[in-house]
Amino acid sequence: MAAAVAAIAFFASRICCSPPAGSTLFFVRRFQRPLPLLRRRPSRLCSMARALSTHDTLGLTKPVTVDLPQITFCAKEIDISDWKGDVLAVAVFEKDMSKGSDSKFENPILKLLDDQLGNLLSETSAEEDFKGKSGQSTVLRLPGYGFKRLSLVGIGPCTPSVTTAYKVIGETVALAAKNAQASNAAVVLASKPSENFRLDVASAIASGTILGLFEDTRFKSESKKHFLKFVDIIGLGSGPELDEKLNYASNICSGVIFGKELVNAPANVLTPGALAEEASKIASSYSDVFTAKIFDADQCKEMKMGSYLAVAAASSNPPHFIHLCYKPPDGNVKTKLAIVGKGLTFDSGGYNIKAGPGSSIELMKFDMGGSAAALGAAKAIGQIKPPGVEVHFIVAACENMISGTGMRPGDIITASNGKTIEVNNTDAEGRLTLADALVYACNQGIEKVVDLATLTGACVVALGPSIAGFFSPSDELAKEIVSASEVAGEKLWRMPLDDSYWDSMKSSVADMLNTGGRQGGAIIAALFLKQFVDEKVQWLHIDMAGPVWNDKKRTATGFGVSTLVEWVVKNSSQSELEPSPIAHHPSPYERAA
């Protein structure tokens, strides 16, 4: 036990204060009000953009262009016995599997199918001990019937409280379709949800199907072909309102997939310049609502971003400060928000290098997971175009490397708000980049700001790999994020923000240190960020070091994108509409304020 505790403590100290990364480059072509410093150097910006765009990557690796899943969803009200196709998936709660004294299903849909199949459904479920528990599934091959395969998908208890329960249905359908190389499928719930739930259930099923079908094969010599093209959702209604909800889910999924691709991309491909290019592509793709500004190191120096530039100083890949601004098509703005994502495309730890077992240096491409969430949300927002809200997406992209020009332990650096920082650990670099990014965000006239970062191993130790911790002095903003995360199906837990912990951050020669002791590391990191937020701005920090990455599947999760989109939409003019019923269920991951 002592050895295990020591290993966990060592892991937390090595990840220290900032995990995941990935990035990309480009320079602004369209400004609403170009800054004077940008107008002075047009030729230099253009030439640098061309140079970065054509630069060969280390190892000559280039991602292959792959076709993303293109699925047409159709809501239908038909008798399931009349449906014909490759895979019919029936989602069941545990209660749906109950049988009467005659050993037949009591649920009418299961009874209908079982009678049609000559009791094969009841026999197979008994043989395989299928009881409808969450995560259970079974597939029957049925040659000679209207559908070639029948899949039973377990949802679990009869009162799921989060969107995740319904996404699993779609993920299971996607897996069955892959295995069968099916081109079409249908989904039906054995027990229909109440009327006011049906839009959200259909949306969750569609999201699970799209994300379950996605595989990132850009860096493999052979890519897989997507066969599934059509999915019918039966028994949840039909009409324009449902179609709009399914389109909304598809837009969010495109942002999630984009976020996954950014995090999955290796650091030799996704440099700070490459991340900036990807951001600029968003602005150009949705130029009716987006403008972009990309600042180089000299421009950041003019803005006195000494904290950010100190982290970037050791790398041969120059930093790029990214600012995307969304404004609704009609230009009418009632609320101004900012989303700040940590953008360390690779984190070596600097002179406090990540070394030894548990350091996870080979995974430090994901230290830009916060920026991936921000840019993924930006892409989705560009498609959804929520009214009445202005959103600033900000990323201070760079690498934390080692060289003679790099930041050293003991250096004193100065942030753009004038505060000085004594660097006692170069592996606590993420907060240093976020410091200048938060100052910049607050200068945009915003009312609320959310930052996301793979910031501390301490948060992973506290909450594990699937739950993000969040910190905020604002109960109002905390409730907004919890509500958004429940609709999105992403797990968040509110953590304390105790000012007494700040004592460990006091420096004798500067305004503050950049790290404190090992105890309460995630809280101390959040308190550090608080020093760079305007008191008039509502602020919330999400430490997503755990859920950014799926260790079992060795791939990015796209965490944060859905929650951010839901938060923006709820702050738009659409917030006046009735909120999603799913959001009303108490979440086991909400901590009382």
Order of alpha helices (4+ residues) and beta strands (2+ residues): alpha-alpha-alpha-beta-beta-alpha-alpha-beta-beta-alpha-beta-alpha-beta-alpha-alpha-beta-alpha-alpha-beta-beta-alpha-beta-beta-beta-alpha-beta-alpha-beta-alpha-beta-beta-alpha-beta-beta-beta-alpha
